[in-house]
Amino acid sequence: MKRIFTLLIVSLVIFASCSDDERTKEEYKAWLEETYAELKGVSESVECVNIEEWSIVEVGQNACGHPLHYLPVHQSANTILFQKQVEGYTKTSIRYVEKWYADVDCTQETPIAPKGIESVDGKAVLVYE
């Protein structure tokens, strides 16, 4: 798990070192996809034994202000560092929307929020109605 955190930090530092004007739409999208995959990897790195030790984290933001993703996160992974990485991802997703989709009419449906988490074969799985 430390390796994943190190990769996240490195990618955040590299991405943050470029100005917004220097980044292309494709670079933003690639960074968001890679970073989300890393955050999801942190989420999936802990075996789900006690469901009470898990919470749901909102990740990213779409043009309408709703979360892009939801992740189940174990309390051992939900550290200040992880929270900062989620915050960085969310801020970048907002900049991405503002830069390339500022004129989008906010008629998107609200993403369905999970109702809870359950353990399936040792993995935390989000439950929807």
C-alpha positions, -999 to 999 in steps of 0.1 A, spaced: 0 0 0 29 23 6 40 19 -30 5 30 -42 7 61 -19 41 69 -33 29 67 -69 -1 89 -61 22 115 -45 46 115 -74 18 118 -100 2 147 -80 35 165 -78 43 161 -115 8 171 -126 7 201 -102 40 213 -115 25 221 -150 4 252 -154 -32 248 -165 -24 264 -198 3 238 -206 -20 207 -201 -41 194 -229 -75 179 -225 -60 145 -232 -34 150 -204 -61 160 -179 -82 130 -189 -53 105 -187 -42 119 -153 -77 116 -140 -81 80 -152 -47 70 -139 -52 87 -105 -87 72 -101 -73 37 -108 -47 43 -81 -73 55 -56 -94 25 -64 -63 3 -59 -59 17 -24 -96 9 -18 -92 -26 -30 -59 -33 -12 -76 -41 21 -95 -73 27 -131 -67 40 -134 -86 72 -154 -61 94 -179 -40 74 -181 -15 103 -145 -4 95 -155 8 61 -169 41 48 -180 55 14 -159 83 -1 -170 106 -28 -144 111 -55 -143 138 -82 -170 162 -94 -190 164 -126 -203 195 -143 -234 195 -121 -215 193 -89 -222 157 -82 -195 131 -74 -180 112 -103 -173 81 -83 -179 65 -50 -153 42 -33 -155 20 -3 -125 28 19 -112 10 49 -103 31 80 -67 20 77 -64 35 42 -86 66 48 -56 86 61 -50 123 58 -27 115 28 -55 95 11 -80 123 18 -56 149 3 -52 127 -28 -90 125 -32 -92 163 -27 -65 168 -54 -84 145 -78 -117 164 -71 -101 198 -76 -85 186 -109 -118 171 -121 -134 205 -114 -107 223 -134 -111 198 -162 -149 205 -164 -144 243 -161 -118 243 -189 -134 221 -215 -171 218 -205 -179 252 -190 -208 257 -214 -224 224 -206 -260 227 -196 -263 210 -162 -290 185 -172 -271 154 -162 -288 130 -140 -275 128 -105 -253 97 -101 -269 71 -79 -253 72 -45 -246 38 -29 -268 29 1 -241 10 19 -213 -15 17 -213 -53 20 -185 -78 20 -184 -102 -9 -156 -128 -10 -135 -106 12 -140 -75 -9 -159 -44 0 -187 -38 -25 -209 -8 -28 -246 -16 -25 -272 2 -45 -310 0 -44 
